[in-house]
Amino acid sequence: SALFLLPVVLLKPAWRAEFRQNVGKLFLLGLFNAAIPFPLFAYSTLFVTAGFASIINATAPLFAALVAGLWLRDRITIGGICGLVIGFAGVLLLVGGLPDINPDALLAIAGALFASFLYGLSASFVKKHLARVNTWVTTTASFGFAALLLVPLAVIQWPAVSPASSSWAAAVVLAVACTAIPNIYYFRLVLRVGPGKAMSVAFLIPVFGMLWGALVLGEQVTLGMLVGCAVILLGTSLVIGMAGK
């Protein structure tokens, strides 16, 4: 992702200056927005379906609103507080609906929830400390520093058999189409409408996560997943003000 975006940033002297002036903050963003959460979500999919993991990802706006309220002093309405309670109750319903839960799966789910919390924290961090930095710089530096932080772990965990060319192609698609380009627009949204509302795009993640999981991977969409997802999205809609009284 960083390599795809880097040439554009290097061509702009003003953007290079923004990077130098904010290198420490951009390093922290890379740590919290990518280096930690990406592996946590990848780990969670070893134990739960892609659809289940996508529902966990939909809790990010809840954490974003909570962090923004506590840190940025963004006003949380009574409806927003109710939404937070309902949203996290949906997580309990979701996890409780798993037929065969084991300690490893619980740890993986906890890791995915922590990753969602870090996404919410990162949104407020960008709003507070990187509001004047171009989103191309923010996105490129975030993934660049994350890549550097993950290199040692990648070397240690490198498989004995080199991944197939199809796996590399999938990684390129994920890096460019699913990560680099969308994050530029996402950080713009954070600056324009605030962290909580910007993360409302998470509404779409469970829909497509469950859809593609079922169509491509043959995953089963259970009633517990649908109920938990509905409750989480209801809570999220209250938190970001999409649902009225």
Residue, then its C-alpha position, 0 to 999 in steps of 0.5 A: s500500500a505504501l509503495f503504491l502511494l509513495p511516488v505521488v507523495l515524493l513528487k510534491p515538495a509540500w507533502r514531503a515537508e508535511f511528512r518531515q514536520n509530523v514524522g513522530k505523529l505519523f509513526l504512532l498512527g502507523l502503529f495504531n491504525a495498521a501495524i497492530p490491528f491488521p495482524l489481529f484481524a488476520y489472526s481472528t480469521l483463523f478461528v472465526t469466519a470472515g463474516f463474523a470478523s466483519i461484524i466485529n469490525a463494525t464495532a469501530p464506530l462505537f469505539a470512535a464515538l466513545v474515544a471522541g467523546l472522552w478525548l476530543r470532548d465531542r458531545i455524546t447525546i442520551g441516544g448516543i449513550c443508549g447506542l453504545v450500550i446497545g452496540f456492545a450488548g450486540v457484541l455479547l449476543l454475537v459471541g454468545g451465539l457461537p455454537d462451539i466456543n474455545p479459549d483460542a477463539l475467545l482470544a482471537i475475538a478479543g484481539a479483533l475487538f481491540a483492533s476495532f478500538l484502535y481504529g476508533l482511537s486512530a480516527s480521533f488521533v488524526k482529527k486532533h493531531l494531523a488535521r492539517v496534513n494532506t490525506w495522501v501523506t497521512t495514508t502513505a506514512s501510516f502504512g509505510f511505518a506499519a510495514l517497517l514495524l512488521v518486517p521483523l515479524a514477517v521475517i521470523q514467521w516467513p513460511a518454509v514454502s514460498p507463497a504461490s503467485s496467486s497469493w501474492a496477487a491477492a496481497v497486491v489487490l488487498a494492498v491497492a484496491c482494498t487498503a491504499i485508495p479507500n483510506i485516502y477517502y476515509f481520512r478525508l471523511v474523518l477531517r470533514v465530518g468527524p471520527g464517529k460519522a466517518m466510521s459509519v462506513a463500517f455499516l457496509i462491512p458486515v453486509f459484504g463480509m457475510l455476503w462474500g464469505a457465503l458466496v466465495l468461501g461457502e461460510q454459513v450465516t447463522l441466525g445468531m450472526l444476523v441478530g448480533c449484527a442487527v443489534i450492533l448496527l442499531g447501536t451504531s446508528l444511534v451513536i452517530g445520529m443516523a437513527g432518530k428518536 
